[in-house]
Amino acid sequence: MCKKCYITTPIYYASGDVHIGNSYSTIVCDTFARYHRLKQDETYFLTGMDEHGQKIEEAAKKQNKTPQAFVDEVALRTKTLWKNLEITNDDFIRTSEKRHTKIVQKIFEQLLSQDDIYLGTYEGDYCVPCEAFFTKTQLNEDGTCPDCGRKTIKVQEESYFLRLKKYEKQLYQFIQEHEDFIQPETRRNEVLSFIEQGLEDLCVSRTSFEWGIPVLSNPKHVIYVWIDALANYLTALGYQSDDDELYQKFWNHGDEVVHVVGKDILRFHAIYWPIMLMALHVPIRFKLYAHGWILMKEGKMSKSKGNIVYPMEVVQSYGLDALRYYLVKEMPLGNDGIFTWERFIERYNVDLANDLGNLVSRSISMMNKYFDGKVEKPKKNEFSYDQEVEETIKNTIATYIDSFDHFQFQNGLIAVWELIDRMNKYIDETSPWVLAKDEKQKEALQDVMYHLYEGLRLVAIMISPVMPATSQIILEELKVEESLKTFSSLQFGLTPASRVIEKAKVLFQRLNMEEELKKHELNACSDE
Ligand code: MSP
């Protein structure tokens, strides 16, 4: 079934460089996009940058740059990073682009004219040295600034507000009626109980800084962060522009719209965004997948803790697929995952070098040794294990599809690695080196090679959204023909015959834990 799918990442703040934590969102979205393309779904994958706001204005000032020059540089570095991580996004939206700012102003004016936005007074606690407003809940217990610890003052500022209260009931009902709107369920429940406490109208403009989209009818105000940022999902599709073909195709008439967000920005996407759409009379077509955080040993990654890991650091030492595998595999949807060099190297050695890498090299070497690289479909199964392996393959494919369809990549990969384990065990059970000594066992030996060949072909297809390069190498080494690399060929027994490459590449070289940890100047930590 061919579907039209629109997949988005959050747009990243241009206040600094993207680290391994926020790259996680992009890598899982890329996995999802690649999976849909594998299924032959028509897929549109969007990522981008959130470029306005006071923080960015200040960061630019510190570097003696205009905010525009500052965000241009960050955007360029981020684009290059995505290229290096082989992210297959179709578009990269920047909120300082004209195509975005123009429509955001239009949306704002529309909401204003409908009285969904009104002018009021924002009362808040302000930290003068930090030049920042804070809500009551953000302040320290003694009312001081959460950033610098100094006293805050009460200030009033004229601001526009978006009516959230007006839509509270409608939103609550919508979430209740659409069980899969927010996933996983724990996050959905959090949102429902938040709404039950009652919504306050949201302040959506500021007069205290300049780096933002001016309100068209009152330019001393700039549109404050969330209306600007959330609208990217529509402006990138050409919503309300002269060319809204993508909007019509992927939003209005699309089959699946997926916004992937970290747990810290779920509320904005689960509350402000649907309310904005309700007010704009745009159908709510999206589902939200909320993921947890990648934590370090010391907790969250932060500059002050000095524990930030940048993705290219990992890629340069261990390769892209190892990074992609680790991130996708280590994070159960909705919960936090952990990154430590020790854990990363352990997974690299066990899952990649030992389990997958060995299976590929052992299998290809035996196919060459015993049959000159030729593999043929056997006339019958020779072993009781054959049936078991075929059964495992069938179940793995079913679990894989069900998991990947529902953004549960970890479960899908666990199933694939169970199959890899099963195949390694199958080699030990059938002992091809013993069979090879007896000419009468030739067909049995051929049968074993064929099961390994098919198993590897299917593993390579299934890992392709996560580890595209590794998948491609395996498929090339097995000399799988194009028609058998597809989603619809995820089935045991479709290969009539093949001739594999003479010698397999070492896919993942085993690493020495101590040496590697030394390189990262970290001591082996006892597992979290
Ligand atoms: N600009 C807003 C999003 C606007 S979307 C309309 C923003 N940007 S951000 O750069 O701060 O964060 C982008 C994403 O990265 C968020 O989904 C956030 O949860 C995610 N992550 C930031 N640190 C992370 C980890 N350590 N681990 C996983 N994701 C992390 O919020």
Boltz pocket constraint, residues with backbone or C-beta under 6 A from the ligand:
constraints:
  - pocket:
      binder: B
      contacts: [[A, 9], [A, 10], [A, 11], [A, 12], [A, 13], [A, 20], [A, 21], [A, 22], [A, 23], [A, 24], [A, 25], [A, 50], [A, 226], [A, 229], [A, 230], [A, 232], [A, 260], [A, 261], [A, 262], [A, 263], [A, 264], [A, 265], [A, 291], [A, 292], [A, 293], [A, 294], [A, 295], [A, 300], [A, 301]]
      max_distance: 6.0
